[in-house]
Structure formats: structure tokens, C-alpha cells
Amino acid sequence: ELENQLTIKCKTLDEIKQSLALNGSAEQTPEALSLRIAELCEMVDSIVSQVAQLKTSMQSILEQWRIYDEVYAEVSLMTTRYLYCIDQCKPSVVSLEALKKQVKTLQ
């Protein structure tokens, strides 16, 4: 979105340059306006460069988050499995009466 806005602003600056070259200005000299427009163009170029750097950084950050999400899902699954195993390995608390009944059944 920023890149599109910058492109539009650059086109507007170019139109102003052309208009200035054709019409001139009563308030400021054409040379002063041309210098000001040149400064604005330099600012736009600087912003375009910053946006490109930001885009690269954001892509790197998004990649790191994607990796984090994958690892988190894997760790979550492993934790669930371990909790299940621990739950299954717990000795059940049984009364003496129930144990005697089970021994009789097995015999």
C-alpha cells in the first residue's frame, strides 16, 4: 500500500514539474520551485528505500514467526502425548477388597 501511495506521489511530483516548466509561478521563482521539487523527489527516493528495507525485515520476521508456529505445534503435540503416557502409567489406587476380587478372578 505504501509503495502504491509513493508511486502516486511521484507521478504527482512529475506533473507539478511539467506544469511548472510550462506555466511558471508568480509567487516563487521557477528555480526555487525546481529545487524544492528535487528535494521532494530525494525524500520520496529515501522513503522508497526505507519501505524496501522494511519489507525485507517484515518478510524475515514473518518467516521466523512461521517457524515458531511450527515448533510450537510440535511441542504442544509432544506435551499432549507425554501427559497421556503419564496418565496411563499411573498406578490406579485400588482398595484391598478390589485387589482380592481381582486375584480370585485371575485364579
Buried (B, 14 or more C-beta within 10 A) or exposed (E): EEEEEBEEBBEEBEEBBEEBEEEEEEEEEEEEBBEEBEEBBEEBEEBBEEBEEEEEEEEEEEEEEEEEEEEEEEEEEEEEEEEEEEEEEEEEEEEEEEEEEEEEEEE
